[in-house]
Each structure stands twice: as C-alpha cells, then as structure tokens.
Amino acid sequence: MKRVSKILSIALSAVLLLGALSGVAEAKAYDELTPWFFNELDEGNTYTIQNVEKLLVVNDHIWDENREGSFTIQTAGSAPQAAQYAQDELPVSGLQWSEIQPDLPEMIGRNDAAAAEGGDALYSQSGAACAVNDTLTLKGAINGGKRERDLDMVCLYVGKYCTVWGTTSDVKAIQLGGEQAAKIGTYFDEKYPTMKATFGDDFEDADGDGKVAIMCYDIGEDYKEGESFSGTYTGGFFDMKDMIRRDEDNDPVIGSVIFGESTAYPDNGMDCIRIDTYPVMGDTPDTLMANVENCYSTLFHEFQHMLNFSSGLHNFEADKTDDLYYMDTFLNEAFSMAAEHLVCGSNSTASRIDRFNGSDYKPGSPLTTWTGSLDNYANSYLFGQYLRTRYKQSGLADEADGSDFYRTVYDWCTDPTNLNGEPVYDEEGNQIRYNGNAMDVAAGLLQTNVFSLTVDFWTAVCLNQSSDVFGFAGEDWANAIQMKTSGISFDTSNGGIANSGAKLYELDADRTYTITAAKNCTLVLMSRMKQEACGENITWELAPNGVLYIEGDGSAITSTPWRDLPAGTQVTSVSLPAGLTSVPENAFAGLDMLDYVAFAGTVAGWQAIDFGSGNDAVTRAAATFDKNGQFVDYRFIDIGSLDEPSYYGEYSRDVDFSFGGADYFRVMAFNQNGPIDSARTFSRP
C-alpha cells in the first residue's frame, strides 16, 4: 500500500492526504485491494476512474446532519449488475436492546467555597455504609411516562465496590433474589479493576458510601404473566440526575456544581445504575430471572457512562474551569460498548456486528449524529474498536491492547489547558476549559484530523486489513464484519448518505466510469494494483485515475508493459524515479491523454535522462530544485523545451523555469505526499 508516497489528483483538483501511518507499510500482496482517496470534488465536474472493484463513498461533512451526500455515475455501454452480499436477516421478533438517553441539565453555577473545602472528599466521601436488608425509596421520575413511579428497594448484596438492590414494588416473579444479587455483585467486584485500568475509578460518590449502587427492577414494566417477550426493551441506564441532591439553599447540586431547576430531578442523591430484570434476565415463562448474567454487558456499559460523566465533573471542580464537559453521545456510546467488549468479551457485542451486517441496517447511516437507532449503536461500536486498535498499532499505547486510549481521551478532553499545555482564557480573562470536543481529541491523539479519521474508519470497515490503519489490527472478532453493498444507479443520483456515513458499491474493474455531481463526498476507490517489473529494480503500476507510477532505484526502463493495457485505458500522467537515466524508444508514445511527467530528481538528473525517440509526450517536467540543483518538491511546469530563456516560478525565487515557444505554462505545488493545491495557468511574460 503506497499511501504515504502516492496520492491522486483528478482533473487538477486539490487532493488531501487522509490519515497518518505509523510507519511505511510492508509490501502488500497484489491480490489485496488498495484504497485511493478523492476529495474536494467540485460539484458538476467530471472525474474518470478505472480499474476499480469497489467504490466507497463517505459523506465528509462530519457534524452537519442536514448535508446529504450524493453523486452521479455513468459508464459506456450497458450498466453492470450491482452484486449484493448475502445478508442474514435479523428476525423481527428478536429482542432489540436499547437504553434511555436522559437529557443533560444545564450547569448554572458552582459553589467554589464547597469545592475548596471538599477537595478530593467531594468524590471520595466516607458516608454511612449500607447493609443487607437496608431499604430506601428510589425515585423514578426520570423521563416521564410509565417510569414516573417510586420504587421500594432493598439491599441484597454489599461488596467491595458495589451494592446490589432489588425491589418489592414489582411482580414477585421478576424480583431479584439474594443469590442472584450476589452473582451480579461478585462479577462487578471481579471486573472493577479492568474498568479502573481502562476508564479510571473516580466515579461521583454522591451518597458517600464508596460504592456503586446497582438498582435492579423491571424498567419498562414489560412483564405479562405467562407470556414471552419480543420487541424492543430498555436494558438499563445511567442518569446523572440520580446523583442530584438539595443543598442548604434547596439548589439542585452534585458536589459543588449547581444545576438549573427541572421537574425531572428525582433528588435521589446517590450514584446508581439501573438494570432491567425483565426481559434481560429471562424473557420466557420458563426462564424468568434465571439468566442474571445477561445483564453484565449492560451493567458495564452504563458504568462507563457514570465514569465518563464523573471524569468531566471532577476535572471541572478541581481545575475551576467555567465549562462542564459532556462528551458527544456517539463517542460516549462507543466508549461504553468498548467497556462491554473489554470486560465481557467480544461475544457480548457480537449483536452489534450482526446488526451492521444484517439487512435491517441502513447503509449511509450517520456516525457522529446520534438518533438512538440500533444502526447508531452498530456504527459507534465499530468506531470505538477502530480507535483502540489504531492506537494499539501506533506505538503510543501503554497497554498492549491499546485500551488506555479511552482514559487518555477522558483526561485530554477535561484538561484546563490546550493541547500544548497552555491555559485557555475567555474574553474577560477567566480561565476556561480547552474547547475541543472528544472527536478532535481522539483524532489528535492518533496524529490525524477528524475528517481523515472518519474516512479512514470507513475504509477500515470495508477492507479490514490485518495491519496498519485500514483494519482492526488483525483481531479475530473483526473477521465477522461484512460491509454490505448498495445497488448503484447509473445516470441518476446515488444519494441517501447522511453526514459522516458511508455506502459501498461494487463496480466492474474492466470498465471506465465517469463521476459527476459529487456532493459532500469523498470517494475511496478500491483497486487490485498490478505492480510489475519494467526494468531491473524498477516497477510500475497504474492508479485508478490514470497516473502511471514508475518506482525503484534502478537506472533504466527496459520494457513498456503499460502499452499493452486494454483499449480505452487512460494514462494521464507519469511519475519517474530520481535515479532514472534511460527510457527506451516509444515508451510513452501513443498516450494521447498524457498531461505531464513528474520527476523526483535534480535538474541535472532530468537533463541527463536519455529519452529514446518517439517520446514526444515527455517534453514537460514536474519538479523544482533549490539554487544548488537539489530536488525540493514537485512543480508542474509546461515548458515545451529546456533551451529557452528562463522565468522565475511563482513558488520559489531560487528556481528558474525554462520554457520554449509555449505561450502558457502551468504550475502545481506538491509535497512528498502529492499535490497540495490546484494547478494555475500563467501567461508568457
């Protein structure tokens, strides 16, 4: 994969290199698909592509949910049939897990005196310890509807890190028992160190007992005697409003933070996670309350939400910044499913992949806009695992599996300094929190940007390579990912791609296509590149947009196999290696579409190349050099010949561009990764 050294330029439009590799990739097998990236496609322009098996289209507007991506594609002759992967349809009657997404109240102030007095005690209190058979009333006015009820709860288990509670308010058949509570609490205590290592353990201890309260009851009041359950259910939830208590002024507070008034505050004043008993722990008359282990993944999913909120709250209190941080929902959910994956194993999250692979999944669903659909959960789960496995391969991770990525993002998001460690102030001179969202932080930690990270992620989902950024580090669980293809329409718009979403299409590698009206899109072309020898230590391959790459440290091209390409194949430009000294006769003859030749050597090196007769196309070089004749970077110069008066090029005062009788010449700026801006045409002075 040549992504570091190659990038495509179509019709002289600018192209952005996506992602950052941790190192130069090993030589890849030629039967693997290679991704090539096209972005900044001007709507209405036409782009030609060839030798493409799969076309991945990513809506490159990350945050704007109203900007749908679309494009139009044409091909000469009859349109090929778009093959569909065989999909396993999820049964409609199957259980569909969901969770409540509580609204987040507005922070309106802070009691700095309380913060100064409390210090660490704000979230490491030593309150009264609970005992088995203690009771309390759990207020349930969270989201309205049938959850507007109070529950009589009884403590059934007290462990090192948690207490487990059942209710006497539900039908007896679905009430948690002491043995079941002990099973849940023992598992939580056993796995707590893993959560601590991955996400930290500074949860907001709102009731001061040093333990997380696990409240188990029938959340949706779904139980009907004698009936089995099917459909959508709420598996559990964490709501930070459960932590709110009333201070001496009757203000709703958590720690030293004062929140705006709301009728939805239950004023429970305790750190708790709510877990469903039915249908989670048994969904048929024969399995009632028999499978408490089914709640484990939900339990740690919700515990991550608690830790996520607590991390922001505690940094806010300790650093006295003026902005309480809430992580974007799609990433918060990605982290929670990562907790499931790490603590309970990949089998616990296999349903997310089943959803992604299944026929119920809607291609083009958004990644960064949260609607609460099962498709959202599938996308976020895969994204969370991509972040971890990419970090794992980056050489930056402390943990072998890259799981320290999540806590590192926590800390970076809530740090009161910017990414350079400098304080950030508002217009009045008050110190504020660094205002970068978690997606920016995640991208920065992986040494890339949000746009590139999103496109890289979808490319990884499509290719699932065993190493580098276009896969999941070869982990076995990822072998189940099978991105489905969408049927492609010719001569009409292919749309329906939400912001940050993607669709995959299959094309015929033997056909040439034209794409027009690309709107809000980055195209990733998947090709099986044919890298073949054309001399000793010199190889060639043709990119999907017609760039002929000739590479290696050899000095002479001795064969011209590209001249045997199928009729209609377009070669638009040629890239030559620095050490080249000999090109045979007619090597580039007949390449009517050839626009320019790029050379990576010095002026003297270019002038020393022996071009055999019949290579009239090679009268234009694309390189610049410093005043000592050393290669600087590529510039496209249409010079005609090299023996006429010189003209100073726009990009460097130290470089003379000689041109012959041409009335015009063009200049394109390159760096080591390829072109960095559009070509510009200049008149002869």
C-alpha positions, -999 to +999 in steps of 0.1 A: +000+000+000+016+032-012-005+057+006+024+076+022+041+083-012+012+085-035-020+105-038-043+110-067-051+143-085-082+143-107-086+170-133-060+190-114-083+194-084-067+195-049-065+163-030-060+158+007-039+130+021-061+112+046-049+097+078-014+092+091+005+059+090+027+050+120+053+037+096+059+027+059+037-003+052+053-036+042+050-047+006+014-059+002+001-088-017-011-077-051-044-096-048-054-072-019-075-042-026-056-009-024-075+023-014-071+056-033-087+087-020-105+115-038-119+145-021-128+182-027-147+170-058-163+201-074-200+195-080-207+195-117-172+185-127-165+151-143-139+126-130-128+095-148-120+063-128-109+029-140-096-004-126-120-001-096-137-030-080-153-013-050-163+023-046-167+036-010-184+069-007-181+088+026-201+119+034-173+141+045-194+166+064-188+153+099-211+174+121-238+189+098-267+164+098-285+182+071-259+178+043-267+146+025-240+131+003-247+121-033-231+115-067-239+105-103-220+078-122-220+068-158-204+041-179-202+034-216-224+005-228-247-014-206-246-010-169-232-039-149-253-055-123-245-044-088-240-076-068-253-078-032-236-096-004-258-124+010-272-110+042-286-128+073-318-110+081-324-104+118-357-118+129-383-092+135-394-110+167-359-110+182-351-090+212-339-055+204-318-038+231-319-001+238-312+024+265-327+056+278-308+087+268-316+112+296-314+148+289-284+167+303-293+196+326-277+230+323-250+239+348-257+273+361-231+279+388-206+265+412-200+268+450-163+274+450-162+275+487-176+240+489-151+229+463-123+244+482-134+228+515-142+194+500-112+188+478-109+152+470-136+144+495-161+157+470-158+124+453-141+102+479-165+106+508-169+082+537-206+081+543-227+056+561-222+021+547-252+001+536-260-033+550-281-062+536-318-057+542-315-019+543-343-002+525-348+030+506-372+047+482-358+051+447-375+080+429-380+072+393-392+105+377-366+105+351-380+106+316-417+108+322-443+082+311-446+050+330-412+055+347-428+082+368-430+060+398-412+055+431-398+021+440-393+004+473-358-010+472-340-035+495-302-041+497-294-077+488-256-076+485-228-055+498-194-059+480-161-042+478-171-018+450-208-021+448-242-027+464-270-046+446-306-038+452-339-054+443-374-040+445-405-052+462-426-029+440-426-053+410-445-085+405-428-112+426-419-134+396-394-108+384-380-096+417-342-101+422-332-126+449-303-126+473-284-153+454-289-135+421-278-102+436-246-118+449-238-132+415-242-097+399-222-080+427-194-106+427-189-102+390-189-064+392-163-066+420-142-090+400-142-069+368-139-035+385-101-034+383-103-037+345-127-008+344-104+012+367-074+005+345-093+015+313-115+043+324-104+053+359-123+049+391-132+084+402-170+080+400-190+106+417-198+091+451-229+111+456-242+091+487-208+089+503-206+051+508-177+045+484-197+020+463-218+020+431-254+011+437-269-013+412-307-010+412-325-040+396-362-038+386-385-041+355-376-008+339-402-008+312-429-027+332-428-052+304-438-083+323-471-100+314-477-133+333-474-164+311-462-145+280-428-145+263-412-112+254-404-099+219-396-064+206-376-035+219-368-032+256-347-009+278-317-029+292-306-003+317-294+033+320-273+057+340-288+092+346-265+117+363-296+134+376-299+105+401-269+120+418-285+153+424-293+163+460-306+195+475-282+218+494-289+241+523-303+267+498-325+240+482-305+242+450-301+210+430-264+201+432-238+174+425-207+181+445-201+218+442-219+222+409-253+238+408-278+229+381-309+246+367-342+237+381-362+209+365-392+188+374-373+158+362-348+157+391-356+127+413-333+141+441-321+106+449-286+119+458-269+086+450-246+072+424-266+044+408-270+023+377-305+010+368-306-026+354-337-043+339-348-076+353-374-084+326-367-094+298-330-090+304-327-118+330-351-142+313-377-134+286-400-165+287-421-181+314-396-209+318-365-186+321-378-159+345-348-145+365-327-175+355-301-156+335-288-127+355-255-129+336-273-114+306-272-080+324-234-079+327-226-062+294-253-036+301-240-030+336-205-021+325-219-002+295-237+021+320-208+022+344-187+037+317-213+064+313-210+071+350-172+073+349-174+094+318-197+120+334-177+119+367-144+125+349-158+157+334-174+168+367-143+162+388-119+179+365-143+208+363-144+211+401-106+206+407-095+229+379-122+256+384-128+260+347-160+275+336-174+249+312-188+215+324-178+190+297-203+164+282-188+140+257-207+137+223-232+109+226-219+088+197-184+087+212-197+082+248-217+052+234-186+040+216-167+040+248-195+022+267-196-006+241-158-007+244-163-014+281-186-043+272-160-056+247-131-054+271-149-067+303-173-092+290-156-103+258-163-098+221-192-123+222-212-097+243-210-072+215-214-096+185-250-084+181-236-050+170-218-066+141-249-087+133-269-055+131-242-039+109-241-069+086-278-075+085-305-065+061-322-043+087-291-020+087-295+011+066-263+019+046-254+056+048-264+059+085-246+087+103-217+081+126-214+113+145-251+123+147-269+104+174-305+093+167-306+064+192-312+038+164-297+003+165-277+014+135-261+042+156-250+016+181-235-006+154-215+023+139-203+036+173-193+001+184-171-004+154-157+031+156-148+026+193-129-006+184-112+011+155-099+039+178-084+014+202-068-009+176-054+020+157-039+033+189-026-002+196-006-001+164+006+035+167+034+028+192+019+054+216-002+030+237+009+019+272-014-011+272-008-039+247-044-039+235-045-001+232-072+002+258-055+031+276-068+052+247-101+058+263-088+072+296-063+093+277-092+109+258-110+115+291-081+133+305-074+153+274-110+164+270-113+177+305-078+193+308-080+230+315-051+237+291-049+234+254-031+206+235+002+224+241-003+225+278-011+263+278-040+278+298-071+289+278-089+321+287-122+337+277-126+374+265-128+385+302-096+368+311-112+339+330-096+306+326-118+281+307-116+245+296-099+237+263-129+238+240-120+208+218-146+180+216-137+144+221-136+137+184-109+163+179-090+149+208-093+113+195-080+124+161-052+145+176-041+115+198-039+094+167-019+121+149-046+128+123-077+150+119-114+144+123-121+143+086-093+119+078-101+097+108-137+093+097-127+083+061-100+060+074-125+043+097-150+035+069-121+023+047-110+000+075-146-014+079-146-021+041-111-036+038-104-050+073-067-054+066-047-072+092-023-043+099-020-005+096-048+020+096-072+002+073-083-026+096-086-037+132-051-049+139-060-084+128-081-091+159-103-122+154-136-107+164-133-083+134-134-111+109-172-111+112-175-076+098-190-077+063-199-042+049-229-046+027-230-032-008-257-008-021-272-011-056-258+016-078-279+037-102-264+049-134-271+083-149-292+092-118-282+104-084-269+079-058-278+096-025-290+089+009-256+092+027-260+110+060-233+132+074-203+110+084-220+080+069-208+058+041-221+035+013-202+008-006-207+000-042-193-028-065-180-018-099-166-037-129-128-034-128-127-038-166-149-007-172-141+030-172-166+052-153-172+089-151-185+106-119-203+139-119-222+160-094-203+146-064-218+165-035-204+163+001-184+132-008-150+117-005-145+087-028-123+058-019-115+036-049-106+000-042-083-014-068-061-045-072-030-028-083-008-047-108+028-038-097+051-053-123+087-050-133+097-028-162+135-029-156+160-041-130+148-028-096+121-007-113+084-014-111+052+002-125+015+004-116-014+023-129-036+042-104-074+044-109-072+080-121-046+072-148-014+081-130+014+057-141+038+053-112+073+041-121+094+035-090+126+019-077+163+026-075+171+012-109+185+034-137+169+021-168+134+013-180+138-018-202+102-028-211+069-009-215+041-033-204+017-004-199+014-002-237-005-035-236-033-022-213-068-028-226-082-004-252-097+027-236-074+027-206-063+063-198-028+073-188-030+109-177+004+114-161+037+096-154+058+097-122+095+089-127+121+080-100+151+102-092+178+078-103+164+071-138+189+077-167+174+057-196+139+054-212+135+032-243+121+043-277+083+049-278+079+042-241+052+068-238+042+071-275+005+070-282-005+081-247-029+107-261-043+116-226-008+122-211-009+156-194+025+158-176+055+138-164+068+142-128+104+136-120+118+134-084+155+141-092+176+171-099+177+194-129+209+178-140+193+144-135+163+154-156+185+167-184+207+136-183+178+111-190+182+095-224+147+096-238+146+074-269+128+086-300+090+086-301+087+100-266+074+134-277+049+134-248+078+138-224+085+174-231+072+187-198+088+181-164+073+184-130+100+191-104+117+221-087+151+224-072+170+247-049+198+271-061+222+242-057+203+220-080+189+197-053+154+184-055+129+204-034+095+191-045+072+186-075+060+216-095+041+211-127+057+232-155+046+231-191+079+241-206+080+227-241+118+225-241+147+234-219+169+257-241+150+290-240+152+320-216+142+313-180+113+327-160+111+328-122+084+305-110+057+317-085+066+293-057+104+299-053+127+327-062+156+303-063+142+282-091+144+291-128+117+276-150+129+275-186+102+273-213+103+272-251+078+286-275+048+279-253+026+309-247+013+294-214+027+272-186+011+257-155+024+253-120+012+229-094+026+227-059+034+193-045+049+179-013+062+144-006+026+131-005+014+146-037-003+178-050-013+203-024-032+229-044-048+233-078-029+240-110-028+276-121-022+288-156+002+318-163+007+337-195+042+341-210+058+373-198 
